[in-house]
């Protein structure tokens, strides 16, 4: 920070001017490039979706290309330009940008703008991540399900414009922070993955019983099925409220009324979800809730029984019980015939207590390693925003 302070005192002692992005650059929309046009070799190309999913602050290489013939019809980012994704379902992701620092021009898809400017490209890309940018861009976001921002709206966002030497020093510091952040996150992610494997090992060990050493029953015998009480409500008919509305993957909305009040185990009916394991197969729901017909509802006598079955179902392969073609599902009949172990209640409680402690350490954002990861990210964001905040020069 001291070197930056020295440069500011020397080069802009009266403050740093703020300029509209449209005054220090121009926004040009990409065109005509769709996912189906991408190839494995040729002219570098950036699809707007890749800005969300793959690229960071800057890149010198693309993961996709287009043929030279097709590239002739496309608008391109020159080295030093930003590629700005202007469409997302999430407001926070609208306006995500990557500085293109490759050795040649890169074709850019629609739903992205090329920002050509006179500033340090990494400095601008870091600014597009800052709280200043996020706060200003909100005024220009439009749309309902798909959220968008126009080039005209982006052009009105103001950016601090210190001398180029200050911009480069800020970039140097933020690059160092970014590298350290990546190293720390990699170490913590590795530790977290080790803890997940440890949890899985203990879970599988605790849920493995010697032949004849435990009673087995069908899920239909071990739980009370409450599917007859669930009821879908179309989006148009839902009244907004504070009651969680559950579906196959968890909470999908909040409504004003409830049809269940208590502690329940919900099991996804969506066969594709069950086979892909992209979200929890079984999850607990407590209190006043509404459940549609995409999640089975099971009730138990005690917390230990419910949680034990939840853990067990999330540990096994349910593919043999999933049926259907284009829309595979876990029917109530197949759900009820799933065999489950039923050890004595005190043994269920012991297993649940052990695994709940591991689960909290691995998954609870207020405890353990995930909290450390979140703290590291907040620390980085704090320093980034501080470095991008200046005393504004009086016009």
C-alpha positions as CSV (number, residue, x, y, z in Angstrom):
1,X,0.0,0.0,0.0
2,X,2.9,2.4,0.8
3,X,4.2,2.5,-2.8
4,X,0.7,3.3,-4.1
5,X,0.3,6.0,-1.5
6,X,3.6,7.5,-2.6
7,X,2.6,7.5,-6.2
8,X,-0.8,9.1,-5.4
9,X,0.9,11.9,-3.3
10,X,3.4,12.5,-6.2
11,X,1.1,12.1,-9.2
12,X,-2.4,13.1,-8.1
13,X,-2.1,15.0,-4.7
14,X,-5.5,16.7,-5.3
15,X,-7.4,13.4,-5.7
16,X,-8.3,11.0,-8.5
17,X,-10.8,11.9,-11.2
18,X,-13.8,9.7,-11.9
19,X,-14.8,9.2,-15.5
20,X,-17.8,7.4,-17.1
21,X,-16.7,4.2,-18.8
22,X,-18.2,5.6,-22.0
23,X,-15.8,8.6,-21.8
24,X,-12.6,6.5,-21.6
25,X,-13.7,3.7,-23.9
26,X,-16.4,2.2,-26.2
27,X,-18.7,-0.8,-25.9
28,X,-19.2,-2.9,-29.0
29,X,-21.5,-5.9,-28.9
30,X,-20.2,-9.2,-30.1
31,X,-22.1,-11.0,-32.9
32,X,-23.1,-14.2,-34.6
33,X,-21.1,-16.7,-32.5
34,X,-23.0,-19.6,-30.9
35,X,-21.7,-22.7,-29.0
36,X,-22.3,-24.8,-32.1
37,X,-19.8,-22.7,-34.0
38,X,-16.9,-23.3,-31.6
39,X,-14.0,-25.6,-32.7
40,X,-10.9,-27.1,-31.1
41,X,-8.5,-25.1,-33.2
42,X,-8.3,-22.0,-35.4
43,X,-9.0,-18.3,-34.5
44,X,-9.3,-17.7,-30.7
45,X,-13.0,-17.2,-29.6
46,X,-14.7,-16.3,-26.4
47,X,-18.4,-17.3,-25.8
48,X,-20.2,-15.2,-23.2
49,X,-21.0,-18.3,-21.1
50,X,-17.3,-19.1,-20.8
51,X,-16.8,-15.7,-19.1
52,X,-19.1,-16.9,-16.3
53,X,-17.8,-20.5,-16.1
54,X,-14.1,-20.5,-17.1
55,X,-12.3,-17.2,-17.2
56,X,-10.9,-15.2,-14.3
57,X,-9.6,-11.6,-14.3
58,X,-7.6,-12.0,-17.4
59,X,-6.5,-14.6,-19.9
60,X,-3.9,-15.0,-22.7
61,X,-5.5,-18.1,-24.2
62,X,-9.0,-19.2,-25.1
63,X,-10.4,-22.6,-24.6
64,X,-12.4,-22.4,-27.9
65,X,-11.8,-21.3,-31.5
66,X,-13.6,-20.7,-34.7
67,X,-12.6,-21.4,-38.3
68,X,-10.7,-18.6,-40.1
69,X,-13.5,-18.3,-42.6
70,X,-16.2,-17.9,-40.0
71,X,-14.0,-15.5,-38.0
72,X,-14.1,-13.0,-40.8
73,X,-17.8,-12.3,-40.1
74,X,-17.4,-11.8,-36.4
75,X,-16.4,-8.8,-34.2
76,X,-13.3,-9.4,-32.3
77,X,-11.6,-8.3,-29.1
78,X,-8.1,-6.9,-29.6
79,X,-5.3,-7.6,-27.0
80,X,-6.1,-5.3,-24.0
81,X,-9.9,-5.2,-24.6
82,X,-12.3,-6.5,-22.0
83,X,-15.0,-9.1,-22.9
84,X,-18.0,-8.4,-20.7
85,X,-20.8,-10.9,-20.3
86,X,-24.1,-9.0,-20.2
87,X,-26.6,-11.7,-19.6
88,X,-27.2,-14.0,-16.6
89,X,-29.9,-15.4,-14.4
90,X,-28.0,-13.9,-11.5
91,X,-27.6,-10.1,-11.0
92,X,-24.2,-10.6,-9.4
93,X,-22.9,-12.3,-12.6
94,X,-24.3,-9.6,-15.0
95,X,-21.3,-7.6,-16.2
96,X,-18.6,-10.2,-15.4
97,X,-15.5,-9.3,-17.4
98,X,-12.3,-10.8,-18.5
99,X,-9.3,-8.9,-19.9
100,X,-8.2,-10.4,-23.2
101,X,-4.3,-10.4,-23.2
102,X,-3.6,-12.9,-26.0
103,X,-1.3,-12.2,-28.9
104,X,-4.0,-11.8,-31.5
105,X,-7.7,-10.8,-31.8
106,X,-10.4,-13.1,-30.4
107,X,-13.9,-13.5,-31.8
108,X,-16.7,-12.6,-29.3
109,X,-20.2,-13.9,-29.1
110,X,-23.4,-12.0,-28.7
111,X,-24.6,-11.4,-25.2
112,X,-21.2,-10.0,-24.6
113,X,-19.6,-6.6,-25.2
114,X,-16.1,-5.8,-26.3
115,X,-14.9,-2.8,-24.2
116,X,-12.1,-1.0,-25.9
117,X,-10.4,1.6,-23.6
118,X,-7.4,3.6,-22.8
119,X,-6.7,2.2,-19.3
120,X,-4.7,-0.7,-18.0
121,X,-6.8,-3.7,-18.9
122,X,-6.3,-5.6,-15.7
123,X,-7.1,-2.5,-13.7
124,X,-10.5,-2.2,-15.5
125,X,-11.1,-6.0,-15.0
126,X,-10.5,-5.7,-11.3
127,X,-12.8,-2.7,-11.1
128,X,-15.5,-4.8,-12.8
129,X,-15.3,-7.1,-9.7
130,X,-15.5,-4.3,-7.2
131,X,-18.3,-3.2,-4.9
132,X,-18.2,0.2,-6.7
133,X,-19.1,-1.4,-10.0
134,X,-21.6,-3.8,-8.5
135,X,-23.5,-1.0,-6.9
136,X,-23.6,1.2,-10.0
137,X,-24.5,-1.5,-12.5
138,X,-27.7,-2.4,-10.6
139,X,-29.5,0.7,-12.0
140,X,-29.0,-0.6,-15.5
141,X,-30.1,-4.3,-15.1
142,X,-33.3,-5.2,-16.8
143,X,-35.3,-8.4,-17.5
144,X,-37.1,-10.9,-15.3
145,X,-35.9,-14.5,-15.5
146,X,-32.9,-13.5,-17.7
147,X,-31.2,-10.4,-16.4
148,X,-29.4,-8.1,-18.9
149,X,-27.4,-4.9,-19.0
150,X,-26.9,-2.8,-22.1
151,X,-23.8,-1.1,-23.4
152,X,-25.4,2.3,-22.9
153,X,-26.0,1.5,-19.2
154,X,-22.5,0.2,-18.8
155,X,-21.1,3.4,-20.4
156,X,-22.7,5.4,-17.6
157,X,-20.8,3.6,-14.8
158,X,-18.0,5.8,-13.4
159,X,-14.5,4.5,-12.7
160,X,-11.6,6.1,-10.8
161,X,-8.9,7.0,-13.3
162,X,-5.6,7.5,-11.5
163,X,-2.4,7.9,-13.6
164,X,-1.4,4.8,-15.5
165,X,1.6,4.2,-13.2
166,X,-0.8,4.0,-10.2
167,X,-3.1,1.7,-12.1
168,X,-0.2,-0.7,-12.9
169,X,1.0,-0.7,-9.2
170,X,-2.5,-1.5,-8.1
171,X,-2.6,-4.3,-10.6
172,X,0.7,-5.6,-9.4
173,X,-0.5,-5.7,-5.8
174,X,-3.9,-7.3,-6.7
175,X,-2.1,-9.9,-8.9
176,X,0.0,-10.9,-5.9
177,X,-3.1,-11.1,-3.7
178,X,-4.9,-13.1,-6.3
179,X,-2.0,-15.6,-6.6
180,X,-1.8,-16.0,-2.8
181,X,-5.5,-16.3,-2.6
182,X,-5.5,-19.1,-5.2
183,X,-2.7,-20.9,-3.4
184,X,-4.5,-20.7,0.0
185,X,-7.8,-21.7,-1.5
186,X,-6.2,-24.7,-3.2
187,X,-4.7,-25.8,0.1
188,X,-8.0,-25.4,1.9
189,X,-9.9,-27.1,-0.8
190,X,-7.5,-30.0,-0.7
191,X,-8.0,-30.2,3.1
192,X,-11.7,-29.9,2.7
193,X,-11.7,-32.8,0.1
194,X,-9.6,-34.9,2.5
195,X,-12.2,-34.2,5.2
196,X,-15.0,-35.2,2.8
197,X,-13.3,-38.5,2.1
198,X,-12.7,-39.0,5.8
199,X,-16.5,-38.4,6.4
200,X,-17.4,-40.9,3.6
201,X,-15.0,-43.5,5.1
202,X,-16.5,-43.2,8.5
203,X,-20.1,-43.1,7.2
204,X,-19.6,-46.2,5.1
205,X,-17.9,-48.0,8.0
206,X,-20.6,-47.1,10.4
207,X,-23.3,-48.2,7.9
208,X,-21.7,-51.5,7.2
209,X,-23.2,-54.3,9.3
210,X,-22.1,-58.0,9.5
211,X,-24.5,-60.5,7.9
212,X,-27.2,-61.2,10.3
213,X,-26.1,-58.4,12.7
214,X,-28.9,-56.0,12.0
215,X,-32.6,-56.1,11.1
216,X,-33.5,-55.0,7.6
217,X,-36.8,-53.6,6.5
218,X,-38.3,-51.8,3.5
219,X,-38.5,-48.1,3.6
220,X,-42.2,-48.4,3.4
221,X,-42.1,-50.3,6.7
222,X,-39.5,-48.0,8.4
223,X,-41.2,-44.7,7.6
224,X,-44.7,-43.2,7.2
225,X,-45.3,-42.0,3.7
226,X,-47.1,-38.7,3.5
227,X,-47.1,-38.3,-0.3
228,X,-50.9,-38.0,-0.4
229,X,-50.8,-34.7,1.4
230,X,-48.3,-32.9,-1.0
231,X,-49.8,-30.6,-3.5
232,X,-48.2,-28.5,-6.4
233,X,-49.0,-24.9,-6.8
234,X,-48.4,-23.2,-10.2
235,X,-46.1,-20.2,-10.1
236,X,-49.0,-17.9,-11.1
237,X,-51.1,-19.1,-8.2
238,X,-48.4,-18.9,-5.5
239,X,-48.8,-16.1,-3.0
240,X,-45.3,-14.9,-1.9
241,X,-44.5,-15.5,1.8
242,X,-42.0,-16.9,4.2
243,X,-43.0,-20.6,4.0
244,X,-40.5,-22.8,2.2
245,X,-41.9,-24.4,-0.9
246,X,-39.9,-27.7,-1.6
247,X,-39.4,-29.6,-4.8
248,X,-37.0,-32.3,-6.1
249,X,-33.8,-30.3,-5.3
250,X,-34.8,-28.5,-2.1
251,X,-36.4,-25.1,-1.7
252,X,-37.7,-23.7,-5.0
253,X,-39.8,-20.8,-3.7
254,X,-41.4,-19.2,-0.6
255,X,-45.2,-19.1,-0.3
256,X,-47.7,-17.8,2.2
257,X,-49.4,-21.1,3.4
258,X,-48.2,-24.5,4.5
259,X,-49.4,-28.1,4.3
260,X,-46.9,-29.8,6.6
261,X,-45.8,-28.7,10.1
262,X,-43.1,-30.8,11.7
263,X,-39.9,-32.7,10.9
264,X,-39.8,-34.6,7.6
265,X,-37.5,-36.4,5.3
266,X,-37.9,-35.4,1.6
267,X,-36.6,-37.7,-1.1
268,X,-36.2,-36.5,-4.6
269,X,-38.6,-38.1,-7.2
270,X,-36.5,-36.7,-10.1
271,X,-34.7,-39.7,-11.6
272,X,-32.2,-37.6,-13.5
273,X,-31.2,-35.9,-10.3
274,X,-30.9,-39.2,-8.5
275,X,-28.7,-40.7,-11.2
276,X,-26.5,-37.6,-11.6
277,X,-26.1,-37.0,-7.8
278,X,-25.9,-33.2,-8.6
279,X,-27.9,-32.3,-5.5
280,X,-28.8,-34.2,-2.3
281,X,-31.0,-37.3,-2.8
282,X,-32.6,-37.0,0.6
283,X,-32.8,-33.9,2.8
284,X,-34.5,-32.8,6.0
285,X,-37.2,-30.2,6.2
286,X,-38.5,-28.9,9.5
287,X,-41.3,-26.5,10.6
288,X,-44.1,-25.2,8.4
289,X,-43.5,-26.2,4.8
290,X,-45.2,-26.8,1.5
291,X,-44.1,-29.7,-0.7
292,X,-45.0,-30.2,-4.4
293,X,-45.3,-33.6,-6.1
294,X,-41.6,-33.8,-7.1
295,X,-40.3,-34.8,-3.6
296,X,-41.5,-37.8,-1.5
297,X,-42.4,-37.0,2.1
298,X,-41.5,-39.4,4.9
299,X,-42.1,-39.0,8.6
300,X,-40.4,-40.8,11.5
301,X,-40.9,-41.2,15.3
302,X,-37.6,-39.6,16.3
303,X,-34.8,-37.4,14.9
304,X,-32.3,-40.2,15.1
305,X,-34.5,-42.5,12.9
306,X,-35.1,-39.7,10.3
307,X,-31.5,-38.6,10.2
308,X,-30.2,-42.2,10.1
309,X,-32.3,-43.0,7.0
310,X,-31.3,-39.6,5.4
311,X,-27.6,-40.5,5.7
312,X,-28.2,-44.0,4.5
313,X,-30.1,-43.0,1.4
314,X,-27.5,-40.5,0.5
315,X,-24.8,-43.2,0.7
316,X,-26.4,-45.8,-1.7
317,X,-27.0,-46.1,-5.4
318,X,-30.7,-45.6,-6.1
319,X,-30.4,-46.4,-9.8
320,X,-32.1,-49.9,-9.5
321,X,-35.2,-48.1,-8.2
322,X,-35.4,-45.4,-10.9
323,X,-37.7,-46.2,-13.8
324,X,-38.9,-44.4,-16.9
325,X,-37.4,-43.2,-20.2
326,X,-37.3,-39.6,-21.2
327,X,-38.3,-38.5,-17.7
328,X,-37.0,-41.1,-15.2
329,X,-38.5,-41.0,-11.7
330,X,-38.4,-42.7,-8.4
331,X,-42.0,-43.7,-7.9
332,X,-43.7,-44.1,-4.5
333,X,-43.9,-47.9,-5.0
334,X,-40.2,-48.2,-5.8
335,X,-39.3,-45.8,-2.9
336,X,-41.3,-48.0,-0.5
337,X,-39.5,-51.2,-1.5
338,X,-35.9,-49.8,-0.9
339,X,-34.3,-52.1,1.8
340,X,-32.8,-50.1,4.7
341,X,-31.0,-51.3,7.9
342,X,-32.8,-50.8,11.2
343,X,-30.4,-51.1,14.1
344,X,-31.6,-50.5,17.6
345,X,-32.6,-46.9,18.2
346,X,-29.7,-46.2,20.6
347,X,-27.3,-47.4,17.9
348,X,-28.9,-45.2,15.3
349,X,-28.5,-42.3,17.7
350,X,-24.8,-43.1,18.2
351,X,-24.1,-43.3,14.5
352,X,-26.1,-40.1,13.8
353,X,-24.2,-38.2,16.6
354,X,-20.8,-39.1,15.2
355,X,-21.7,-38.3,11.5
356,X,-23.4,-35.1,12.4
357,X,-20.2,-33.8,14.0
358,X,-18.3,-34.6,10.8
359,X,-21.0,-33.1,8.6
360,X,-20.9,-29.9,10.5
361,X,-17.1,-29.6,10.2
362,X,-17.3,-30.3,6.4
363,X,-20.4,-28.5,5.4
364,X,-21.6,-25.9,7.9
365,X,-20.5,-22.5,6.6
366,X,-20.2,-21.2,10.1
367,X,-17.7,-23.8,11.2
368,X,-14.5,-25.3,10.1
369,X,-12.8,-25.1,6.7
370,X,-15.7,-23.7,4.7
371,X,-15.8,-20.7,7.1
372,X,-12.0,-20.3,6.5
373,X,-12.5,-20.3,2.8
374,X,-15.3,-17.7,3.1
375,X,-13.1,-15.5,5.4
376,X,-10.2,-15.6,2.9
377,X,-12.5,-14.5,0.1
378,X,-13.9,-11.6,2.2
379,X,-10.4,-10.5,3.1
380,X,-9.4,-10.4,-0.5
381,X,-12.5,-8.5,-1.5
382,X,-11.9,-6.0,1.3
383,X,-8.3,-5.2,0.1
384,X,-9.4,-5.1,-3.6
385,X,-12.1,-2.6,-2.9
386,X,-9.8,-0.5,-0.6
387,X,-7.2,-0.4,-3.3
388,X,-9.8,0.8,-5.9
389,X,-11.1,3.6,-3.6
390,X,-9.6,7.1,-3.8
391,X,-10.2,10.6,-2.7
392,X,-12.1,12.1,-5.7
393,X,-10.6,15.1,-7.4
394,X,-12.8,18.2,-7.4
395,X,-14.0,18.9,-11.0
